[in-house]
């Protein structure tokens, strides 16, 4: 068990700073776990990390869609801004507004020819 504890500690120190939208909250005496939240900070799931290796935790985060930067200070590309949430309520708004505006312009153009 001691080596797993070192693995989780290595993940916390070395890897967490590389992940976008991943925050570590230290709770003394609590077993380490990944708590997944939605956009409204409602809990979706809890995953125990104590028996996982550093590479297993990184693999899990990759599968969950967390964006990992090469360096801690790197910028996050726009398409990953809301990662890992695939259903961001904010992500679709600009597209739908642009589409509605374009559709109304097209209908105006079509009607002007009549």
C-alpha angles and dihedrals in degrees: 000000000000093000091052089053088055089049092054090045090052089051092050094049101037108027112029093071088059096056124088116224093009116121127182118219113188115215110182112236095009122122111248114260138163111239114199117208133186126227090280092053091250114148114252102172146344122219120191112230102181095095095043130096123232091256092048091054091049090048091050092051090050091053090048090054102250113158114236118202122211090229129020093241095049118119119249114239113245093245090061097044093107095036133174091023107089094186101052112170088213099049097069099042099083092047095049092046091050091047093050091049092048091047092052091049091050091050090050090052092048092050094047090064092059 
